[in-house]
Amino acid sequence: MPEEFRVLSDENLHELAGPATPGVTRRIAFESDGYWFGCAEIAPHLMSGWHHHDRNVTVGYVLEGAFHLEHGPGGREHADVKAGEYFLMPPWVIHREGTATDEPCRVIFTRIGGGPPVVPVDGPEPD
């Protein structure tokens, strides 16, 4: 059965179940088999644990603050995505994210592909 047209306000979103990072609130607007759409609010000076998003492509847009991403061999590659900028994280890429400033960060993003939205791992791929 096709999904129905829906409109949600911020108050209607619910928190993502499963692995969580203290200081990071992930909230879901819409989800179904193969996609997930929502937002994250990240406290200042906070980094998540290392993780990947299974077979999901993650596409995001930073609403406020600066979103800091670390990835690559040994976690040495990084990117700072500022308010008004977009990013794309391919499937299976081990990374962690957070903020490196005194300001909180708000990001909206979608995951497309399926599988768990967050898969915690011990760390990045070795050097």
C-alpha positions in Angstrom: 0.0 0.0 0.0 1.4 3.4 -0.9 2.3 5.8 1.9 0.0 8.7 2.6 0.9 12.4 2.3 2.1 13.6 5.7 3.2 16.9 7.2 5.1 16.9 10.5 6.3 19.6 12.9 9.4 19.4 15.0 7.3 18.3 18.0 6.1 15.2 16.0 9.6 13.8 15.5 10.8 10.8 17.6 14.3 9.9 18.8 16.2 7.2 16.9 16.2 3.9 18.8 19.4 2.0 19.1 23.0 3.1 19.7 23.2 6.6 21.0 26.0 9.1 21.6 25.6 11.3 24.7 25.2 14.9 23.6 23.8 13.9 20.1 20.1 13.8 19.6 19.0 12.1 16.4 15.3 12.5 15.6 13.3 10.8 12.9 10.7 12.5 10.7 10.1 9.7 8.1 11.4 6.2 7.7 10.6 3.1 5.8 12.4 0.1 4.4 15.3 1.7 2.5 15.2 5.3 3.7 15.4 7.5 6.8 14.9 11.2 7.0 15.5 13.3 10.1 17.8 15.7 12.0 20.5 15.7 14.6 21.4 18.2 17.2 25.0 18.1 18.6 26.3 19.7 21.7 29.4 22.0 21.5 32.9 20.3 21.7 31.5 16.8 21.2 32.5 13.8 19.1 30.4 10.7 18.5 31.9 7.2 18.6 33.3 5.6 15.5 30.5 4.1 13.4 29.2 3.6 9.8 25.8 3.5 8.3 25.7 0.1 6.8 24.7 0.2 3.1 23.1 3.6 3.5 24.2 6.7 1.6 23.9 9.6 4.0 23.3 13.1 2.5 23.1 16.1 4.9 22.7 19.8 5.1 24.0 21.9 8.0 21.4 24.3 9.3 23.4 25.8 12.2 27.0 25.6 13.5 29.8 23.6 12.0 29.7 19.8 11.5 33.1 18.2 12.0 33.6 14.7 10.3 36.7 12.5 10.7 37.2 9.4 8.5 39.8 7.6 6.4 42.8 5.5 7.4 43.6 6.1 11.0 40.8 8.7 11.1 43.3 11.3 9.8 41.0 12.8 7.1 38.5 15.4 8.2 36.0 17.9 6.9 34.3 20.9 8.5 30.9 21.4 7.0 29.5 24.9 7.8 25.9 26.1 8.0 24.5 26.3 4.4 26.7 23.5 3.1 25.8 19.9 2.1 27.8 16.7 2.5 27.6 13.1 1.2 28.9 10.1 3.2 29.1 6.9 1.1 27.9 3.5 2.5 30.2 1.6 4.9 32.6 4.5 5.5 33.8 4.4 9.1 33.7 7.9 10.6 32.8 9.9 13.6 31.2 13.4 13.8 30.6 16.2 16.1 31.4 19.8 16.7 34.8 21.5 17.3 33.4 24.9 18.3 31.6 26.5 21.2 28.3 26.4 19.2 25.9 23.5 18.9 25.3 22.1 15.4 22.0 21.2 13.7 21.9 19.0 10.7 19.1 17.5 8.6 19.9 14.4 6.7 18.6 11.4 4.8 19.9 7.9 4.6 19.0 5.8 1.6 19.9 2.1 1.1 18.7 0.1 4.0 20.2 -1.6 7.0 20.7 -0.2 10.4 21.0 3.6 10.5 24.0 3.5 12.9 26.5 0.6 13.3 29.1 1.3 16.1 32.7 0.0 15.5 35.9 0.1 17.6 37.7 2.6 15.4 38.7 3.7 11.9 40.4 1.4 9.4 44.2 1.1 10.2 46.8 3.3 8.5 
